[in-house]
Amino acid sequence: PEVINGRTHKATVVDLSPWVEYEFRVVASNSVGIGEPSRPSALLKTKAAVPVVAPTNIGGGGGSRSELVITWEPVSEELQNGEGFGYVVMFRPLGSTTWTKAVVASVESSRYVYRNESITPLSPFEVKVGVYNNEGEGTLSPISIIYSGEDEPQMAPAGASALSVSAAAVEVSWLPIPWNRHTGRVLGYEVRSW
């Protein structure tokens, strides 16, 4: 607080964080200088409040077929603002107007997996993650776009050809599979011979 005149014996300290323990000291001052601080007060915890800091680094993707994997950076304890802290995960298919909402009650959680057989591979979803505690729901993160899990490629490479280069070696070539939601991200090819 601001400097208080010598006839005042109490002050209101403002801009403290909710649900945090504080201790206080008082120092006297005059025109000569500042004296020694008092002994610390007993610890005092401020009241709880609705959390105001949303999780960051919203991401995810990957996972198995028919899964939407959502990840985030957990909120630190000093920003949870009260007991009963957890996360609210909201998501919807891109272009949809209806949000699906899930509650993750664990403070340490940094991941949520939604499973549904109707999810097609590599479908884009709008996702936001928020926070809550016993005082109520707090802030939501900005919307992130996350893709559902992939399926195995549904197309075979085309244009396979083989060229004999020696008595013990054959060079095999093919056309790469283009990336799309039905093929997924092709990480590699397997060449079989018989």
C-alpha angles and dihedrals in degrees: 000000000000120000108287124215119251095255094059119089103182138045139184115237112210139189094043121152118254121254094011127128115238136180124199138212130190126213127193122220138185138166091291096054147274122316131215117296121253121251111279118272121240114281112273125191119213119230121272121259139184109283114255103186116085123208116269136214095043107192143125134135126146116075126121131311113295092019133117111200116199123187135180143171108263119242113250119247095249090060097048092086096203151000125300093044120176145137134269114210118197125183142160136175111270107270095022122118098207121085124210112215128204130178121219107195099188117101092209095050118121100165142054126187120201115197123195128150091218093066110105118217117276094006114164117237131188108230135186129173125205140176138238141177136178089291094059145273119322138190126336124218121244114273117276127191113233128176125225121240122291131245125217113280112280094201130069120223111264132219098036112178135167131212123192109231099172143349089278105028138066125186112221122196135179142168114268119247110250116239115254137135091271095053101034122201107325106222096182148330133247119216115207127190135187 
